[in-house]
Amino acid sequence: MKQTPGNRLSSLDILRGLTLFLLVFFQPVLRTLCRAIDSPFINDHILYHFSHETWVGFRFWDMIMPMFLFMCGITIPFSLSKYAGRTKDAHLKIFRRFVILFILGMVVQGNLLGLDWKNIYFYSNTLQAIACGYAIAALAQLHLSDKGRLVLVAALAIIYWIPMTFMGDFTTSGNFAEMVDRTVLGRFRDGVYWDEAGQWHYGEHYYYTWIWSSLTFGVTGLLGSIAGNLIKHTQDRFKTARTLSFIGLGLLAAGGLWSLQMPIIKPIWTSSMALWAGGFSYLALSLFYYVVDCKGYSYGLNWLKYYGMNSIVAYLIGNVISFKSVSNSLFHGFEQYLGGFYPTLITFSNVLILFFILRHLYRQGKFYKI
């Protein structure tokens, strides 16, 4: 659907753009470059932070998915404000967006387009996590007060925590969220593989959980909507920036303290992780809000809006469509000279094509949303 920019929050567009740029441009190029250099120092101290923590712990790259969900929550108070007095229409919008995001998540995952029922998994993608977090936060925006949303954040985090603490442990195979996914999804759980006899088995190295973790996806979405309400209803922008930073520090403290009992584990989205990531999200938002919306400084940053204002296009093309055949056709002659650095050139040219597509859409004033 085409839309015009309208009265948008520039800091959010730029922050969202930076997150997407890191995901679909910078990290793919960096990974191929680091593999070509093959330096222990670079791999251990730079590339390390551009990959996910296997289990307990938190790296820079673990912020990408929570940041997406958080920013989706920020937009909720603005997008639903036009439905004042039209609750039924608002419900239809929420339901439609939930369904579309869920289906697109299956497309991005890749196996839906393969048309192979053995490799169809129902719930296993960032867009689907965003769909669930969005639905919870959006319904709360419609039906709860500011205080009610705060209570819901605490309730979801505690409800998640209870069986995780008393009906399992925090190991990869013994946690309650893993048990729920295996019980409910069964063979439609991501990571399942088939043997030569036609029997399916759970993958030994797939640790992500989705169903029970939807509660804490909701926590992240709600934290974003609370930030969005604060920005929308507070006239003093400088005061808003300070408040956002204070909330961020408080969430970091709460997540860090809770991690002493419930570890910060991104693959199962523990309550401590949701608060910890929420703290960093608030701090990042406060910084960009202060610099861009309070001080009016955006020099050298506006190109990030190419990604931020067409985020769904950037994410889908970046994860579904490859232009590497075009790149190989144009640059195959350089392989003999570049050697191990040739994949870096191909990856760079691939993501550069996406950049120019987004730039063209931006300059044409074409922006798409769900």
C-alpha positions as CSV (number, residue, x, y, z in Angstrom):
1,M,0.0,0.0,0.0
2,K,1.4,3.4,-0.9
3,Q,1.5,6.1,1.7
4,T,3.0,9.6,1.9
5,P,5.5,10.5,4.6
6,G,3.2,12.9,6.4
7,N,4.1,14.2,9.9
8,R,6.6,11.4,10.8
9,L,9.0,11.0,13.6
10,S,12.3,11.6,11.9
11,S,14.4,10.0,14.7
12,L,12.4,6.8,14.4
13,D,12.8,6.7,10.6
14,I,16.6,7.2,10.9
15,L,17.0,4.7,13.8
16,R,14.9,2.1,12.0
17,G,16.9,2.8,8.9
18,L,20.2,2.3,10.7
19,T,19.0,-1.0,12.1
20,L,17.9,-2.2,8.6
21,F,21.1,-1.0,7.1
22,L,23.1,-3.0,9.6
23,L,21.0,-6.1,8.8
24,V,20.8,-6.1,5.1
25,F,23.9,-4.2,4.0
26,F,26.7,-3.8,6.6
27,Q,26.7,-7.2,8.3
28,P,26.6,-9.4,5.1
29,V,29.5,-7.4,3.7
30,L,31.4,-7.5,6.9
31,R,31.1,-11.2,7.3
32,T,32.5,-12.0,3.8
33,L,35.3,-9.5,4.4
34,C,36.2,-11.0,7.7
35,R,36.2,-14.5,6.3
36,A,38.6,-13.3,3.5
37,I,41.0,-11.6,6.0
38,D,40.7,-14.6,8.4
39,S,42.3,-12.8,11.3
40,P,41.8,-14.3,14.8
41,F,41.6,-10.7,16.3
42,I,39.0,-9.5,13.8
43,N,36.9,-12.7,14.2
44,D,37.1,-12.7,18.0
45,H,36.7,-9.0,18.6
46,I,34.7,-7.6,15.7
47,L,32.8,-10.3,13.8
48,Y,31.9,-11.9,17.2
49,H,29.6,-8.9,18.0
50,F,27.9,-9.3,14.6
51,S,26.7,-12.8,15.3
52,H,24.2,-14.0,17.9
53,E,25.1,-15.4,21.3
54,T,24.5,-19.1,21.3
55,W,22.7,-19.3,24.6
56,V,23.4,-17.3,27.8
57,G,24.7,-13.8,27.2
58,F,24.1,-10.8,25.0
59,R,26.0,-9.4,22.0
60,F,25.5,-6.3,19.9
61,W,23.8,-8.4,17.1
62,D,21.2,-9.6,19.6
63,M,19.8,-6.1,19.7
64,I,18.6,-6.2,16.1
65,M,15.4,-8.3,16.5
66,P,14.3,-6.6,19.8
67,M,14.9,-3.2,18.3
68,F,12.6,-4.0,15.3
69,L,9.9,-5.2,17.7
70,F,10.4,-2.2,20.0
71,M,10.2,0.3,17.1
72,C,7.0,-1.4,15.8
73,G,5.5,-0.7,19.2
74,I,6.5,2.9,19.1
75,T,4.3,3.5,16.0
76,I,1.2,2.0,17.5
77,P,-0.1,5.1,19.4
78,F,0.3,7.1,16.2
79,S,-1.2,4.6,13.7
80,L,-4.2,3.8,15.9
81,S,-5.0,7.4,16.8
82,K,-7.0,7.8,13.6
83,Y,-9.3,4.9,14.7
84,A,-10.7,6.8,17.7
85,G,-14.3,5.7,18.2
86,R,-13.9,3.0,15.6
87,T,-12.9,0.0,17.6
88,K,-14.1,-2.5,15.1
89,D,-12.0,-0.9,12.3
90,A,-9.0,-0.9,14.6
91,H,-9.5,-4.6,15.4
92,L,-9.6,-5.4,11.7
93,K,-6.5,-3.4,11.0
94,I,-4.6,-5.3,13.8
95,F,-5.9,-8.6,12.6
96,R,-5.0,-7.9,9.0
97,R,-1.5,-6.8,9.9
98,F,-1.0,-9.8,12.1
99,V,-2.0,-12.2,9.4
100,I,0.1,-10.5,6.7
101,L,3.2,-10.3,8.9
102,F,2.8,-14.0,9.8
103,I,2.5,-15.1,6.2
104,L,5.4,-12.9,5.1
105,G,7.5,-14.4,7.9
106,M,7.0,-17.8,6.4
107,V,8.0,-16.4,3.0
108,V,11.2,-14.9,4.4
109,Q,12.0,-18.1,6.2
110,G,12.2,-19.5,2.7
111,N,10.5,-22.9,3.0
112,L,7.0,-21.7,2.1
113,L,8.1,-20.8,-1.4
114,G,9.8,-24.2,-1.7
115,L,6.3,-25.8,-1.8
116,D,7.6,-28.8,0.2
117,W,5.2,-29.7,3.0
118,K,8.1,-31.5,4.9
119,N,9.8,-28.2,5.3
120,I,6.9,-26.0,6.2
121,Y,7.2,-24.5,9.7
122,F,4.5,-22.4,11.2
123,Y,6.2,-20.1,13.6
124,S,9.9,-19.4,13.3
125,N,10.7,-15.9,12.0
126,T,11.3,-12.4,13.2
127,L,8.3,-11.0,11.3
128,Q,6.1,-13.5,13.1
129,A,7.5,-12.5,16.5
130,I,6.8,-8.9,15.5
131,A,3.2,-9.9,14.5
132,C,2.6,-11.3,18.0
133,G,4.3,-8.5,19.9
134,Y,2.4,-6.0,17.7
135,A,-1.0,-7.6,18.3
136,I,-0.5,-7.7,22.1
137,A,0.7,-4.1,22.2
138,A,-1.9,-2.8,19.8
139,L,-4.9,-4.4,21.6
140,A,-3.5,-3.0,24.9
141,Q,-3.3,0.4,23.3
142,L,-7.0,0.2,22.4
143,H,-8.4,-1.2,25.6
144,L,-6.0,-0.3,28.5
145,S,-4.9,2.9,30.2
146,D,-1.3,4.0,30.5
147,K,-1.2,2.4,34.0
148,G,-2.9,-0.7,32.6
149,R,-0.2,-1.2,30.0
150,L,2.5,-0.9,32.6
151,V,0.6,-3.6,34.7
152,L,0.4,-5.8,31.6
153,V,4.2,-5.5,31.0
154,A,4.8,-6.8,34.5
155,A,2.1,-9.4,34.3
156,L,3.4,-10.9,31.0
157,A,7.0,-10.9,32.3
158,I,6.0,-12.7,35.5
159,I,3.6,-15.2,33.8
160,Y,6.5,-16.1,31.5
161,W,8.9,-16.5,34.5
162,I,6.8,-18.7,36.7
163,P,6.8,-22.0,34.7
164,M,10.3,-21.2,33.3
165,T,11.5,-21.2,36.9
166,F,9.4,-24.0,38.5
167,M,8.6,-26.3,35.6
168,G,12.0,-26.7,34.0
169,D,15.4,-25.1,33.9
170,F,17.4,-22.7,31.7
171,T,19.2,-25.2,29.6
172,T,18.7,-25.6,25.9
173,S,16.7,-28.9,26.3
174,G,15.1,-28.5,29.7
175,N,13.5,-25.1,29.5
176,F,9.7,-24.8,29.6
177,A,9.5,-22.8,26.4
178,E,11.2,-25.6,24.5
179,M,8.7,-28.1,25.9
180,V,5.8,-25.9,24.8
181,D,7.1,-25.5,21.2
182,R,7.7,-29.2,20.8
183,T,4.3,-30.1,22.2
184,V,2.3,-27.6,20.2
185,L,4.2,-27.4,16.9
186,G,5.6,-30.9,16.8
187,R,7.0,-31.6,13.3
188,F,6.1,-28.1,12.2
189,R,8.7,-26.7,14.5
190,D,11.7,-25.1,12.8
191,G,14.9,-27.2,13.0
192,V,13.0,-30.5,12.3
193,Y,14.7,-32.7,9.8
194,W,13.8,-36.0,8.0
195,D,15.9,-39.1,7.9
196,E,16.2,-41.6,5.0
197,A,13.3,-43.7,6.4
198,G,11.0,-40.7,6.2
199,Q,10.8,-40.1,10.0
200,W,11.2,-36.6,11.4
201,H,13.4,-35.6,14.3
202,Y,14.0,-32.4,16.3
203,G,17.3,-30.7,15.3
204,E,20.0,-30.9,18.0
205,H,21.2,-27.4,17.5
206,Y,18.0,-25.4,17.1
207,Y,17.3,-23.5,20.4
208,Y,14.9,-20.8,19.4
209,T,11.4,-20.9,21.0
210,W,8.3,-18.9,19.8
211,I,5.0,-19.8,21.4
212,W,5.7,-19.3,25.1
213,S,8.1,-16.5,24.1
214,S,5.2,-14.7,22.6
215,L,4.5,-13.4,26.1
216,T,7.8,-11.6,26.2
217,F,7.5,-10.5,22.6
218,G,4.5,-8.7,23.9
219,V,6.6,-7.2,26.7
220,T,9.0,-5.7,24.1
221,G,6.2,-4.5,21.9
222,L,4.5,-2.9,24.9
223,L,7.7,-1.2,26.0
224,G,7.8,0.4,22.5
225,S,4.2,1.5,22.7
226,I,4.8,3.1,26.1
227,A,7.7,5.1,24.5
228,G,5.5,6.0,21.6
229,N,2.8,7.3,24.0
230,L,5.3,9.3,25.9
231,I,6.6,11.0,22.7
232,K,3.1,11.6,21.4
233,H,1.6,13.2,24.6
234,T,4.6,15.1,26.0
235,Q,5.1,18.6,24.6
236,D,8.5,19.2,26.0
237,R,10.8,17.3,23.7
238,F,13.9,17.7,25.9
239,K,12.1,16.4,28.9
240,T,10.9,13.5,26.8
241,A,14.5,12.6,25.8
242,R,15.6,12.7,29.4
243,T,12.6,10.5,30.5
244,L,13.4,8.0,27.8
245,S,17.0,7.8,28.9
246,F,16.0,7.3,32.6
247,I,13.6,4.6,31.7
248,G,16.3,2.9,29.7
249,L,18.7,2.9,32.6
250,G,16.0,1.6,34.9
251,L,15.2,-1.3,32.5
252,L,18.9,-2.2,32.2
253,A,19.1,-2.3,36.0
254,A,16.0,-4.4,36.3
255,G,17.1,-6.8,33.6
256,G,20.6,-7.1,35.1
257,L,19.2,-7.9,38.5
258,W,16.7,-10.4,37.2
259,S,19.4,-12.1,35.2
260,L,21.0,-13.2,38.5
261,Q,18.1,-15.7,38.8
262,M,16.8,-15.9,35.2
263,P,19.7,-15.6,32.7
264,I,19.6,-13.3,29.7
265,I,18.9,-15.7,26.9
266,K,17.8,-14.2,23.6
267,P,16.9,-17.5,21.8
268,I,14.0,-18.1,24.3
269,W,13.5,-14.3,25.0
270,T,13.6,-14.5,28.7
271,S,11.9,-11.8,30.8
272,S,15.3,-10.5,31.9
273,M,16.4,-10.3,28.2
274,A,13.3,-8.4,27.3
275,L,14.0,-5.8,30.0
276,W,17.7,-5.7,29.2
277,A,17.1,-5.2,25.4
278,G,14.3,-2.8,26.2
279,G,16.8,-0.7,28.2
280,F,19.2,-0.4,25.3
281,S,16.3,0.3,22.9
282,Y,15.2,3.2,25.1
283,L,18.7,4.6,25.3
284,A,19.1,4.4,21.5
285,L,15.8,6.0,21.0
286,S,16.5,8.8,23.5
287,L,19.8,9.5,21.7
288,F,18.3,9.7,18.2
289,Y,15.3,11.6,19.5
290,Y,17.5,14.2,21.2
291,V,19.9,14.6,18.3
292,V,17.3,14.5,15.4
293,D,14.0,15.8,16.9
294,C,15.2,18.0,19.7
295,K,18.4,19.5,18.3
296,G,17.2,19.2,14.6
297,Y,20.5,17.7,13.6
298,S,20.3,15.1,10.8
299,Y,23.2,16.0,8.5
300,G,24.6,12.9,7.0
301,L,21.8,10.7,8.5
302,N,18.9,11.3,6.1
303,W,20.0,8.6,3.7
304,L,19.1,6.1,6.3
305,K,15.5,7.0,5.7
306,Y,15.8,5.1,2.4
307,Y,15.7,2.0,4.6
308,G,13.6,3.3,7.5
309,M,10.7,4.6,5.5
310,N,10.4,1.5,3.4
311,S,11.4,-1.0,6.1
312,I,9.1,-3.8,5.0
313,V,10.4,-3.6,1.4
314,A,14.0,-3.5,2.6
315,Y,13.6,-6.5,4.9
316,L,11.7,-8.6,2.3
317,I,14.0,-7.9,-0.6
318,G,17.1,-8.2,1.5
319,N,16.0,-11.7,2.8
320,V,14.1,-13.1,-0.2
321,I,15.6,-11.8,-3.4
322,S,19.3,-12.1,-4.4
323,F,20.9,-10.1,-7.2
324,K,24.1,-12.1,-7.1
325,S,23.6,-13.5,-10.6
326,V,23.7,-9.9,-11.9
327,S,26.8,-9.2,-9.8
328,N,28.5,-12.3,-11.0
329,S,27.7,-11.5,-14.6
330,L,29.2,-8.0,-14.3
331,F,32.2,-8.7,-12.2
332,H,33.2,-12.4,-12.8
333,G,36.4,-11.2,-14.5
334,F,37.7,-9.8,-11.2
335,E,37.7,-13.2,-9.4
336,Q,41.1,-14.1,-10.7
337,Y,42.6,-10.9,-9.2
338,L,40.6,-10.7,-5.9
339,G,40.8,-14.4,-4.9
340,G,39.2,-14.8,-1.5
341,F,37.9,-11.2,-1.5
342,Y,35.8,-11.8,-4.6
343,P,32.7,-12.9,-2.5
344,T,33.0,-9.6,-0.7
345,L,32.7,-7.7,-4.0
346,I,29.7,-9.8,-5.0
347,T,28.0,-9.3,-1.7
348,F,28.6,-5.6,-1.7
349,S,27.2,-5.2,-5.2
350,N,24.2,-7.3,-4.3
351,V,23.3,-5.1,-1.3
352,L,24.2,-2.0,-3.3
353,I,21.4,-2.8,-5.8
354,L,18.9,-3.0,-2.9
355,F,20.2,0.4,-1.7
356,F,19.5,2.0,-5.1
357,I,16.1,0.4,-5.3
358,L,15.2,1.9,-1.9
359,R,16.8,5.3,-2.9
360,H,14.6,5.3,-6.0
361,L,11.5,4.6,-4.1
362,Y,12.3,7.3,-1.6
363,R,13.0,9.9,-4.3
364,Q,9.7,9.0,-6.1
365,G,7.8,9.5,-2.8
366,K,6.7,5.8,-2.7
367,F,6.4,4.3,0.7
368,Y,4.8,1.0,1.5
369,K,3.3,-0.4,4.7
370,I,1.2,-3.3,5.8
